[in-house]
Amino acid sequence: MAMSKKCSANAETSSVKIMKTGKLSFRIHHPEHDLSSIGARLGVIPYRIWKRGEPKTTPKGRRLTGHREASYCAIRLQLEEESISETIREFLLKLEQHQEYFLQLSASGAKLEFYVTLSGESKLAEEFDWKLLARLANLHVSFQIEG
């Protein structure tokens, strides 16, 4: 059975964005490793980062009770006119330049993930084709949607 031209097109570029309001982040959780070098390594500034054992604070810096049980780094990714999958593809280029480092982080207990938060009446209709999913899997990166 021959594949039609439509099916043989480059599926990696196929996506539809219907999300009205929402956010996309790349997040790393680690039980003990200091993640403070991630921003410099990737050429970005994390919007939330802390080390295990640091006092808990709100995003505005107000002190809370207790200490952080694990290290955490979150990088907000700008969607603008791009689809979520296209934004992830572009950011994966940065991650893939440091593949060995991220695989070592994963092997030592880190959870790496792209995290989408949908707000209000937002809906998401987008294709995450096998090529993109394979790239995520090769770096041990998960994909999570909340909304």
Secondary structure per residue as TSV (DSSP state, phi and psi in degrees):
chain	resnum	aa	ss	phi	psi
A	1	M	-	360.0	122.3
A	2	A	-	-79.7	145.1
A	3	M	-	-83.1	135.7
A	4	S	-	-71.0	159.8
A	5	K	H	-59.6	-38.1
A	6	K	H	-59.9	-42.8
A	7	C	H	-73.5	-27.0
A	8	S	H	-87.3	-2.2
A	9	A	S	-64.0	161.5
A	10	N	-	-65.8	99.1
A	11	A	G	-66.2	-22.1
A	12	E	G	-62.8	-23.5
A	13	T	G	-94.6	0.1
A	14	S	-	-85.4	119.2
A	15	S	-	-163.0	155.7
A	16	V	-	-130.8	129.8
A	17	K	-	-107.7	120.4
A	18	I	-	-119.6	-2.8
A	19	M	-	-66.3	122.3
A	20	K	S	-86.7	-49.2
A	21	T	S	-135.2	136.7
A	22	G	E	173.0	172.7
A	23	K	E	-134.7	150.1
A	24	L	E	-124.2	129.3
A	25	S	E	-132.6	155.5
A	26	F	E	-107.6	124.9
A	27	R	E	-125.9	146.1
A	28	I	E	-129.7	129.9
A	29	H	E	-116.5	134.6
A	30	H	E	-140.3	137.8
A	31	P	S	-62.7	-24.9
A	32	E	S	-152.0	-24.2
A	33	H	-	-63.8	137.9
A	34	D	-	-74.8	119.8
A	35	L	-	-99.2	12.9
A	36	S	T	-65.6	-17.1
A	37	S	T	-85.9	-8.2
A	38	I	H	-59.6	-46.9
A	39	G	H	-56.6	-50.0
A	40	A	H	-65.0	-39.9
A	41	R	H	-60.2	-39.3
A	42	L	H	-97.0	-6.1
A	43	G	T	73.5	33.6
A	44	V	-	-135.3	166.8
A	45	I	-	-112.0	117.1
A	46	P	-	-62.6	145.4
A	47	Y	S	-91.3	-18.9
A	48	R	E	-143.8	131.6
A	49	I	E	-155.8	140.1
A	50	W	E	-155.6	162.5
A	51	K	-	-107.8	151.9
A	52	R	T	-54.6	135.3
A	53	G	T	93.6	-15.3
A	54	E	S	-70.1	152.7
A	55	P	E	-62.3	143.5
A	56	K	E	-72.6	139.4
A	57	T	E	-140.1	160.3
A	58	T	-	-77.9	168.0
A	59	P	T	-57.3	-25.3
A	60	K	T	-89.8	1.4
A	61	G	-	96.5	1.4
A	62	R	-	-71.7	131.9
A	63	R	E	-68.9	135.4
A	64	L	E	-114.5	169.5
A	65	T	E	-77.7	146.0
A	66	G	E	94.0	178.1
A	67	H	E	-126.7	156.8
A	68	R	-	-66.8	132.1
A	69	E	S	-87.0	-16.6
A	70	A	S	-149.2	164.6
A	71	S	E	-86.1	154.8
A	72	Y	E	-152.7	142.5
A	73	C	E	-142.7	127.8
A	74	A	E	-127.2	131.0
A	75	I	E	-118.7	119.6
A	76	R	E	-81.0	131.6
A	77	L	E	-106.6	134.0
A	78	Q	-	-79.6	124.6
A	79	L	-	-88.1	-46.1
A	80	E	T	44.3	-121.1
A	81	E	T	-91.2	-8.0
A	82	E	S	-79.9	155.5
A	83	S	-	-75.7	164.1
A	84	I	H	-61.5	-45.8
A	85	S	H	-63.3	-37.7
A	86	E	H	-67.7	-40.3
A	87	T	H	-62.9	-42.2
A	88	I	H	-63.9	-44.1
A	89	R	H	-55.9	-45.5
A	90	E	H	-65.5	-41.9
A	91	F	H	-70.1	-32.3
A	92	L	H	-59.4	-29.8
A	93	L	H	-59.0	-39.6
A	94	K	H	-67.1	-45.3
A	95	L	H	-63.9	-40.6
A	96	E	H	-65.7	-25.2
A	97	Q	T	-67.1	-19.9
A	98	H	T	-123.4	35.9
A	99	Q	H	-54.5	-46.7
A	100	E	H	-58.1	-44.2
A	101	Y	H	-60.6	-47.3
A	102	F	H	-70.5	-33.1
A	103	L	H	-67.0	-37.4
A	104	Q	H	-66.0	-40.6
A	105	L	H	-58.7	-47.5
A	106	S	H	-59.9	-45.0
A	107	A	H	-63.4	-26.4
A	108	S	T	-93.6	9.6
A	109	G	T	114.0	1.4
A	110	A	-	-74.3	148.7
A	111	K	E	-111.7	119.7
A	112	L	E	-109.0	135.8
A	113	E	E	-156.6	148.2
A	114	F	E	-92.0	134.1
A	115	Y	E	-128.0	119.8
A	116	V	E	-107.5	129.5
A	117	T	E	-114.1	120.4
A	118	L	E	-95.9	138.0
A	119	S	-	-114.3	145.5
A	120	G	T	55.4	-123.9
A	121	E	T	-89.6	14.1
A	122	S	-	-61.5	145.6
A	123	K	-	-132.5	153.4
A	124	L	-	-126.0	124.0
A	125	A	-	-134.0	98.9
A	126	E	-	-151.8	146.0
A	127	E	-	-94.6	131.1
A	128	F	-	-113.9	91.0
A	129	D	-	-69.8	170.5
A	130	W	H	-61.9	-31.1
A	131	K	H	-65.9	-43.3
A	132	L	H	-66.1	-45.0
A	133	L	H	-62.2	-36.3
A	134	A	H	-65.5	-40.3
A	135	R	H	-63.7	-41.1
A	136	L	H	-61.6	-47.6
A	137	A	H	-61.2	-39.1
A	138	N	H	-62.3	-25.0
A	139	L	T	-102.4	3.5
A	140	H	T	61.5	39.1
A	141	V	E	-103.8	130.2
A	142	S	E	-92.4	170.6
A	143	F	E	-132.5	126.6
A	144	Q	E	-130.3	138.6
A	145	I	E	-123.0	132.9
A	146	E	E	-129.4	134.4
A	147	G	-	167.7	360.0
